[in-house]
Amino acid sequence: MNDMTLKARRSFLQAGGALALGCLLPGVLRAASTVPIADSHTHIGLFSNKVQGGTLKAQMQEAGVSLLAWTISADGRWTRRTDNGIQQVRVPEPGEQAAFVREKLAAMRGYLDRYGPPRVLKPEDLDASRAGTPQVVMALEGASFVADGIELLDEVYAQGVRHLQLMHYIRSALGDFQTEAPEHNGLTELGARTIQACNRMGILVDLAHSTQADMDRALQVSKVPMIWSHSSITGAQYTWQRSSAYSRLLYIDYAKKIADSGGAIGLWALRNTVRDSPAGYATELMRMVDLVGAEHVMFGTDTDGMGPYAAIEQLIDLRRVADELQQRGMDDKSLRAVCFGNYARCLKAAMVARAA
């Protein structure tokens, strides 16, 4: 499904020898285990029972995952899963989306206040996360609720949101999304104003699910780097008529535009993309590094967002990915960038912009 460059093929073929070397040198695993890990897009426990009680914090500590974008699907009440992906089933009434977001944010805050980990609220919090202290970024997937009033952005910021994905799976007054026929032909004025407001407040803008026309304008409007939190990079142009496993991929030219603007692209854990294991996930990460550079690739697993199609289901799997990358010869600087630094850098740049 993905386009494998010659360089990526070489990386894959070299992996076997590196893995054998890793088996002989147990210190390799110990070195990888010291690298902090960030996941730029996860729903873990929000659609399952994987984080009952205080187990989110415990799982993060066990795996060495110290930065987690815990993501609420802000339009989940109006969608359903089908054989061709997630689709909208009804149109929300005025005010419904704002009420739904408030409800979900209150539940997330209640869990974190009771069990932890602490939330990332200011740039300095990322320093503690880099040092290994688990931190959660409250994230929203889909900003169509802004149609109920752009002042809602100030409200969600006050509730702790520091990461906002513009588009998701329902029709939006902000712009178009990848899996349905476009109706705006790009980002609208409200979409542009939303990005400007996020820049002003210190919220990281996430372009995942956006169309190429959306991205063209977003890259003109934003004054700080933006991210594409989850999917994979493709050399083929797929349209909304394809199944969501294809239409949701990020075309290489736009991956490079995001990278050139200082942003980063997260890899999801869809089996079609990464096969069935952390090893397959590591292989795809290395391919993406070959395409856009180690400074612009990150984890964005979409855990618990893929139903039965996920290759990564637990946080400890991310540590296994880090071990795989280290065993295959990824240098320490690149390893730390991919595993943690790129998401943390983009998030910090957005948060610091609030004070500028």
C-alpha positions in Angstrom: 0.0 0.0 0.0 2.9 2.4 0.7 5.6 3.4 -1.8 8.9 1.9 -0.7 11.9 4.0 -1.8 15.2 2.3 -2.6 16.8 3.8 0.4 14.0 2.4 2.6 14.4 -1.0 1.1 18.1 -0.9 2.0 17.2 0.1 5.6 14.8 -2.9 5.7 17.3 -5.4 4.4 19.9 -4.2 6.8 17.5 -4.7 9.7 18.2 -8.4 10.0 21.9 -8.0 10.7 21.2 -5.2 13.2 18.7 -7.3 15.0 21.2 -10.1 15.3 23.8 -7.7 16.7 21.3 -6.4 19.2 20.7 -9.9 20.5 24.4 -10.2 21.2 24.7 -6.8 22.9 22.0 -6.5 25.6 23.3 -3.0 26.4 21.7 -1.9 23.2 18.3 -2.5 24.7 19.2 -0.7 27.9 20.3 2.3 25.9 17.0 2.4 23.9 15.0 2.1 27.2 16.4 5.4 28.4 14.9 7.3 25.4 11.6 9.1 26.4 8.6 8.4 24.1 5.8 10.6 23.0 2.6 9.6 21.1 1.0 12.5 19.2 -2.4 10.8 18.8 -4.0 8.1 21.0 -7.5 7.3 22.3 -6.2 4.6 24.6 -8.9 3.7 27.1 -11.5 6.2 25.7 -13.1 3.4 23.6 -12.1 0.5 25.8 -11.3 -0.5 29.4 -7.5 -0.3 29.0 -7.0 2.5 31.5 -9.4 1.8 34.3 -8.5 3.4 37.6 -5.0 4.7 37.7 -3.6 2.4 35.0 -2.9 5.1 32.4 -0.2 6.5 34.6 1.1 3.1 35.5 1.3 2.0 31.9 3.1 5.2 30.9 5.6 4.7 33.6 6.2 1.0 32.7 6.7 1.8 29.0 8.7 5.0 29.5 6.0 6.9 27.6 6.3 10.4 29.1 4.2 12.5 26.7 0.7 11.4 25.5 -1.7 13.4 23.4 -4.9 11.9 24.9 -7.4 12.6 22.2 -11.2 13.1 22.4 -13.2 12.6 19.2 -15.1 15.8 19.3 -17.7 14.7 16.7 -18.0 11.1 17.9 -21.7 11.4 18.7 -22.6 12.0 15.1 -20.5 9.2 13.4 -20.5 5.4 13.1 -18.0 2.9 11.8 -18.8 1.2 8.5 -17.0 -1.2 6.1 -15.5 1.8 4.3 -14.5 3.7 7.5 -16.1 6.1 9.8 -19.0 8.2 8.4 -21.4 10.9 9.6 -24.9 9.7 10.5 -26.6 13.0 11.4 -26.1 16.7 11.5 -25.7 18.2 15.0 -28.1 20.8 16.1 -26.8 24.3 17.1 -25.1 24.1 20.4 -24.9 20.3 20.5 -21.3 20.1 19.6 -20.2 22.6 22.2 -22.2 20.7 24.9 -20.6 17.4 23.8 -17.1 18.8 24.0 -17.7 20.2 27.4 -19.0 16.8 28.6 -16.0 14.9 27.3 -13.4 17.4 28.5 -15.0 17.3 32.0 -14.8 13.5 32.1 -11.1 13.6 31.0 -10.2 16.2 33.5 -12.0 14.3 36.2 -10.0 11.2 35.5 -6.6 13.0 35.3 -7.3 15.0 38.5 -8.1 11.8 40.4 -5.5 9.4 39.0 -3.0 11.5 37.0 -0.7 11.9 35.2 -0.5 15.7 35.3 -1.6 17.7 32.3 0.7 19.7 30.0 -0.4 23.3 30.5 2.7 25.4 30.0 5.9 25.0 28.0 8.0 24.2 31.2 5.9 21.1 31.7 7.5 19.6 28.6 10.9 19.8 30.3 9.6 17.5 33.0 8.2 15.1 30.4 11.5 15.1 28.6 13.2 14.1 31.8 10.8 11.1 32.1 7.9 12.3 34.2 4.6 11.2 32.5 2.5 14.1 31.2 -0.8 14.1 29.3 -1.7 16.6 26.6 -5.5 17.1 26.3 -6.3 17.0 22.6 -9.5 17.4 20.6 -10.0 15.6 17.2 -12.3 17.8 15.1 -12.9 21.5 15.6 -16.3 21.7 13.9 -17.7 22.8 17.3 -16.2 26.2 16.6 -19.3 26.8 14.4 -21.2 27.2 17.8 -18.9 30.2 18.5 -15.2 30.8 18.0 -15.0 32.0 21.6 -15.3 28.3 22.5 -11.6 28.1 21.7 -10.9 30.2 24.8 -13.1 27.9 26.8 -11.4 24.7 25.8 -8.0 26.3 26.4 -9.1 27.1 29.9 -10.2 23.5 30.3 -6.6 22.4 29.4 -6.7 21.7 25.7 -3.3 22.3 24.0 -3.7 20.3 20.8 -6.5 20.8 18.3 -7.1 18.8 15.1 -9.2 20.9 12.7 -11.0 18.2 10.7 -12.3 14.8 11.4 -15.4 12.9 10.1 -18.3 15.3 10.0 -19.1 18.2 7.7 -17.5 21.3 9.1 -17.8 25.1 8.6 -14.0 25.2 8.9 -13.2 23.3 5.7 -13.2 19.9 4.0 -11.9 16.5 5.1 -10.3 13.6 3.2 -13.0 11.0 3.2 -16.0 12.9 1.7 -16.5 15.0 -1.3 -15.3 18.6 -0.7 -17.9 21.3 -0.3 -15.7 24.3 0.5 -12.8 23.6 -1.8 -10.4 24.4 1.0 -10.1 26.1 4.4 -12.9 28.6 5.0 -12.5 32.0 6.7 -13.7 30.5 9.9 -11.0 27.8 9.5 -8.4 30.5 9.0 -9.6 32.4 12.0 -9.5 29.2 14.1 -5.8 28.7 13.2 -5.0 32.3 14.0 -6.8 32.0 17.4 -4.9 28.8 18.2 -1.6 30.6 17.3 -2.6 33.4 19.7 -3.6 31.2 22.5 -0.8 28.6 22.3 -2.7 25.6 20.9 -0.9 23.2 18.5 -2.8 22.9 15.2 -3.1 19.4 13.8 -3.9 19.0 10.1 -4.7 15.3 10.0 -7.8 14.5 8.0 -7.5 17.8 6.1 -7.6 18.0 2.3 -4.7 19.3 0.3 -6.6 22.5 -0.4 -7.1 23.0 3.4 -3.4 22.5 4.0 -2.3 25.0 1.3 -4.2 27.8 3.1 -3.4 26.6 6.6 0.3 26.7 5.8 -0.1 30.3 4.6 -2.0 31.3 7.7 -0.2 29.7 10.6 2.7 31.5 12.1 4.0 28.4 13.9 4.7 24.8 12.8 1.7 22.5 12.5 1.6 18.7 12.6 -0.1 15.8 10.9 -0.6 13.6 13.9 -1.6 10.2 12.3 -1.6 8.2 9.1 1.3 7.5 6.7 3.1 9.0 3.7 2.2 7.9 0.2 3.6 8.6 -3.3 0.1 8.1 -4.8 -2.7 10.6 -5.1 -5.8 9.0 -3.4 -9.1 10.7 -3.5 -12.1 10.7 -1.2 -13.7 7.9 -3.3 -11.2 5.3 -2.0 -11.6 3.5 1.3 -10.5 5.4 4.3 -7.3 3.2 4.6 -6.2 4.9 1.3 -7.9 8.3 1.3 -6.5 9.1 4.7 -2.9 8.8 3.6 -0.7 11.9 3.3 0.7 12.6 -0.1 4.4 13.0 -0.1 4.4 16.5 -1.5 2.3 17.7 1.4 4.4 15.8 3.9 7.4 17.7 2.6 5.4 21.0 2.9 4.6 20.3 6.5 8.3 19.3 7.2 9.6 22.4 5.4 7.5 24.5 7.7 9.0 22.9 10.7 6.2 20.5 11.5 6.1 16.7 11.9 4.1 13.7 10.7 2.9 11.0 13.0 2.6 7.3 12.0 -0.6 5.4 12.8 -0.6 1.7 13.6 -3.1 0.5 11.0 -2.2 -3.1 10.0 -2.5 -2.3 6.3 0.4 0.1 6.8 2.6 -1.4 9.5 1.7 -5.1 9.3 1.0 -6.7 12.6 3.8 -5.9 15.0 6.0 -3.2 16.6 8.7 -4.4 14.1 6.5 -3.5 11.2 5.8 -0.1 12.8 9.5 0.5 13.1 10.0 -0.4 9.4 7.5 2.1 8.3 8.9 4.8 10.6 12.3 4.3 9.0 10.7 4.6 5.5 9.2 7.9 6.5 12.5 9.1 7.9 14.1 8.3 4.5 11.4 10.5 2.9 11.2 13.6 5.0 14.0 13.4 7.6 14.3 12.2 11.2 13.4 15.8 12.4 9.9 15.4 11.0 8.7 11.9 11.9 7.0 10.9 15.2 4.7 8.3 16.8 0.9 8.9 16.3 -0.5 5.5 16.8 -4.3 6.2 16.9 -4.5 3.4 19.6 -8.1 2.5 20.3 -9.2 4.5 17.3 -8.9 1.7 14.8 -11.1 -1.0 16.2 -9.8 -4.5 15.2 -7.4 -3.1 12.6 -4.6 -1.9 15.0 -1.1 -3.4 15.1 -0.3 -1.5 18.4 -2.7 -1.9 21.3 -0.7 -1.2 24.4 1.8 1.5 25.4 4.5 -1.0 26.1 4.5 -1.7 22.3 5.9 1.8 21.8 9.0 0.8 23.9 9.4 -2.2 21.7 9.4 0.1 18.6 12.1 2.2 20.2 14.1 -0.9 20.8 13.7 -2.0 17.2 14.8 1.4 15.9 17.9 1.4 18.1 18.8 -2.2 17.2 18.5 -1.4 13.5 21.2 1.3 13.8 19.2 4.5 14.1 21.6 7.0 15.7 20.8 8.5 19.1 19.9 12.0 17.9 17.5 10.6 15.3 16.1 8.1 17.8 15.3 10.8 20.4 13.8 13.0 17.7 11.5 10.4 16.3 10.5 8.9 19.7 9.9 12.1 21.6 11.6 15.3 20.4 9.6 16.1 17.3 6.2 16.2 18.9 7.5 17.9 22.0 9.3 20.6 19.8 6.1 21.3 17.8 3.9 21.5 20.9 6.4 23.7 22.7 6.7 26.1 19.7 2.9 26.5 19.6 2.7 27.0 23.4 5.6 29.5 23.4 3.9 31.5 20.7 1.2 32.5 23.2 3.7 34.8 25.0 5.1 36.3 21.8 
